[in-house]
């Protein structure tokens, strides 16, 4: 699969990791002189609940 994937133990960590993954991906595309793909965002969140 192409694109950026990341995770984090907290929402703040996840956001920072996603930011870093996107920047790294864009730099890779730029270094290969590839055009930017259309933006498509998806998200999955795991929520733990104690009963």
Secondary structure, DSSP 4 states (H G I P E B T S, - for coil): --S-----SSHHHHHHHHHHHHHHHHHHHHHTTPPPPPP------------
